[in-house]
Amino acid sequence: MTSLAGMSSSQLLMSLVPGSKRDPGALRAELPVQTLLGTSEQSDTESLTLTHGLRGKMNIQEYFSRISYDGSRKDANLETLTVIFQHHVQAIPFENLSMHCGESIDLDLESIYNKIVRKKRGGWCLENNYLLFWALRGMGYDVSILGGNSYDPAEKAYTPDINHILLKVVINGSSYIVDSGFGGTYQTWQPMMLISGKDQPQIPGIFRFTEDNGIWYFEKIKRKHYIPEQSVPLADTPETGEIRKIYSFTLEPRHINDFQELNAYLQTSPDTLFQKKSICTLQTAQGVRALVGWTFTEMKYNYMEDMDLVEITTLTDEEIEKTLKDKFNITLENKLLPVNVRGLPPNLVDMI
């Protein structure tokens, strides 16, 4: 399920139910909430405010409030997509804290909505991108789910099985990749044009896609890190211009149910990175914050020319709760048991 690149067990995740000639009211009562988005018999407001079960309404305006977005909700264009995407990644953390609080992670839209929108939590890529899929589909975007294979630096290869979810959005015939669920320094801030071989500079760095025989590869050109003396040095600091492979993917559409087995595996297998590290990362106006176990890292992008400022602090157990609230706007319902197993193969979490 997850995302923070290069993790051997890191990342992840529709098609709508076909139409029917049966009575619309009876059909509406039976279909899952995501299937109801944008049906022709709904008004604009109704198509964005959905009722399902006993949990009440899933309201697009409530999602907008969660990400502090007060712009247009009717124009399904690139400008609106870009602004919503930036608000999403700077409001909703990438995190796996539930599995270190004794909570299960359910891969259904209502549970994800309730957790992220109402409880103001974050989620890993399965949750983040599925919620964004729902919002964009409800706004009228042509959006589909794709599956990715993260790059494993230890093996110097892409994982054989799909372990990441990303979104493809088509606007006026042009395709864009939108991925709100990668976290850390490899999180994009803008939709990426689906073009092979073109450098696409953003504030976090220069990203690009390359395509070979139907397989697309996502990469980032790294910047150097500046680490103040009082900060703990990183085990691995990049050289300027170094290329970091992140994940590969194809354009085959996927359904959220394709990732149910992965979602369960990542929560139960003792070998997954997410079992060995409690992770919370959030993009900020200037860079990114990360809490991995007891280690809090704050990065400011392009602090100096082609160099990012990295400040690292080791927290006590008592400081973790306050840091989650102050730096990530997260208040947990259950006690977090931080974990950060050291000595694992290189991965993005260790290099935030």
N, C-alpha and C positions, 0 to 999 in steps of 0.2 A: 503494500500500500503506500509506501511512503515516498519520500522524496528527498531529500538533501543529497545530492548526487553522489555517485560513486559508492554507495553503500551496497554491500553485497546483498543485503535484504532490504533495500530501501524503497520504494515507491510504487506508484500505481496508476488507475482506472480510466445514442440510446434510442435505442429506437423507440418510437411511440407505438402503442397498440394500434393496429389498423382500425379504420373507421367501421361503422356498422349501420345497417339499415333499421336496427331496432329502435324502440322509443328512446329519444335522447335522455329523458329523465331517468329511466331505468338504467340505461347504460352509464350515466354519470354516477349513479350510486355504487356501481360495481368497480369502476376503473380506479387504478391507483392514482394518487394525486398528481404525479408528474404527467400522466397521460392527459389530464384535463387542460393543460396549458394551451392557451391560444385557440380553442375551438371556435368555429365560426359563429355559433349561436350565443357566445358570450360577448358582453360589452367590454371595452378596454379595461374598465375597473374590475369587472368580474373576473376577467381572465388572469388578473394579477392578484386576486384575493381568493384563495381556495380553501374550502372546508373539507376536512377528512377525519373521520373517527371522532374520538372524544377529546383530542388535543386542541381543538379549535382551529382558527384560521391561520393559514400561512399567507402572510401579506407582504407583497413586494415593498410596500412603503416601510414596513418594519425592518426589512433587510436594508433598505436605503438608509434608515436611521442608524442601523448598526454600523454601517461603513461611513457614516457622516456625509452622505451624498444628497445634495438638494438640487441637482440639475434636471435636465430633461429626461423623461421616462418614455417618450414616444418616438424619438428619432433613433432608429436602429442603424446608426452610421458609425464610422471609424472613430470620430472625435468622442462621441458618447461612450463607446466601448473602452477607449483608452482611459478616460477619466474614471469610469466605474472600476476598471481593473486596478488602477493605481490606488483608489480608495480602499478596495478590497484587501490588497496585500499590505497596506499600511494600517489596517484596522484589525485584521483577523490573523492571529499567529499560526504558524506551522508548529504543531506540537503533538506529542504522544503521551501526555501526562496521565490520561485516563488509565492506561494500563499499569501505571505506577501508583495509582490511587485505588486500586481494587475495582475499577469500573470496566465494563465491557464497551467495545466500540461497535455499534450496529450500523450496517451499511444500508440504511433505508432513509429516504428523504426527510420524513417527519422527525426522526431521531436526530439527524444531523442539523436540521433547522432549529429544533428546540435547544440543542446544545450550543450551537454557534451564535444564533441570532438572539435567543431569549436569555440564555445563561451566560452569554458573552464570553464563550470559550473559543478556542481555536480547533484545529484538527489537522490530520495528516492529509496527503494529497487526495486520497479517496473522498474524504469529507469536503475539503475545500473546493475541489473542482466540481464535485457533484452539486454542491450548493450554487456555485457560480453558473453551472449549466442550467439549473432551474431558473435562475434570475434572468439570464440572457434569453433563454427560450421564451419566457413569459413576456419579455420586452419585444419579441418579434424577430430576434436574430436567427439566422440559419446556422445552427451550432450542432456539432456532433462530438462524440467521445472517441478518443483514440487511445491505444495502449502503447507504452514505451518500455524499453529494456535499459536499465541504468548501467553505466560503465563502472566496473569494479577495478580500481587501481591495483589492488593486490594481485588480481588475476590477469591484469592488462587485457581485459576483454569485456564485452557487453554480456550481461546475464542472459542465459539461454531462454528463460521464461519471462513473460511480461510481468513487470512489477511497478509500473507507474501509470498514472492516468493523466491525460492532457486533453485539451479541447481544440477543435478546429472551427473557426468562424468564417463564413463566406459573406463578403459584402461587395455588392456590385460586380460579381464575377471574380473577385480577388480573394485568395485564401490567406488567413492569418492563424497563427498558433497562439493560443492563450493558455497559460499554465500558472495558476495561482497557488500551486501546491508543491513547490520544490524547496522553498525555504533557504535560509542561509545566504551566502554570497552568490549563489547560482540562481537566485530568484530574479526573473526579469521584471521590469517595471512597466513595460509597454507591450502590446501585442506585437508579435514577430511576423513579418511578411514571409510567406512560405516560398522563398526563392533560394536556389542553391548557389553557394559560393559568394554571397553578398554580405560584407561586414555590416552589422547593424548596431551602431554605437548607442548605448544608453548610459544613464548615470552609474549603474553598478559596473559597467565595463562594456567591452565589445563582444557581442554575440553573433553567431552565424549558423546557418544550416548548410550542409552539403548532402547531395543525393547521389546514390549509387545503386543502380538496378532496382529501383523501387523502395529502397531503404533510405530513410532520412537520418542524418546525424546532427546532433545539437552540441555546440561547443562554445567555450568562452575563452577570450584572450585575457590572461591575468595581468594584474598590476602588482607592483612591489608593495610590501607592508612596512610601515614605519611603526616601531614598537617603542614607546618611551621606556626609560631605564627602570622606572618603578613597576612596570608591568611585567608579567610572566612571559618569557619568549615563547613563540610558537615552535613546535617541533619541526615544522616544515614551512618555510617561507618561499613564495614563488619568485621566479625571475621574471622581469618585464618581458612581455611578449610570449611567455609560455602558454601553450594551448592546453586547456583542460577539457577533455571529453566528458560529456555529461550523460546523455542517453541517446538511444536510437529509437525510431518508430516507423511504422508504415501508415498509410492513409486508410487502412481498413476500418470501417466504423465498428465500434464496440458497444455493448450494453452493460449497464452497471452490474448486472448479475454475473457477468464474466469475471468479476473481481471478488465475488463472495468468498471463494476458497482462499484466495490470497489474504483477504482481510482477516480470516480466522487464523491462518498460518502465522501471520506476523504477530498475532497476540498470544500465541500458544507455544511456538517453537522456541526452545531455550537458545537456539543458535542465531536468532535474528539480532541485528544491531539494536533494534528498538527494545528488545528485552534487556540489553546490556547498557543502555544509555537512556536517561530521561532527558527529553529534548524540548526546548521551546525557543522559537526564533520569530522575530517580527521586523519587518522593514520599517524604517523611519524616514523622515523627510530628508535626512542627510546620509543614511547608510543602513545599518542593520544591527540588531541586538540579538544575543543568543545566550541561553542558559542551558548548559549541558552538565547534568549532575550538579556539582557545587561551583562550577566555573562559569562566571558571567563575563561575556565578551561584548564589547561595543566597538563597532567599526564605523568610521567616517570616510566615505568614498572621496577619492581625489583630494585628500587633505593637502598634498603637495602635488606637483605635476607628475602624473602617472604613478602615484603612490597613495595608498590608503592608510589612514591612521587606525591602529588596533590597540585597544586598551583592555587588559584582562585582569579580573579580580576573582579571588577565591572566597566564597561565601561560607558562613556558618549555617547550620540548620535553621537557626532562628532568623537569619537574614533572607532566606529563600522565599518565604511567604510574602514578606514585604516587597521584595524585588519583583515577584510575579505581579503583584498588585500595582506597584508604582511604574514599572517599566513595560509591562505587557498587558495591563488592565485585566488581569485574570484573578478571580477569587475562586478557589477550589472548594467544593462541598465536602470532600473527603481528604484525609491526610496524605500528603505526597511523601513517598519514600524515594528520595533521590538516588540515582545510580549512575556511575560512570566507570565502566570497566576499562582499565587502561591496557595498552599493549596490543590493541586490535590492529589489524591491517589498516593502512592509510585509508581514510574516508573523508568525506566533506565535513562531517561534524567536528573532527579534530582540527580542521583547517579553517574554521570560520574566522 
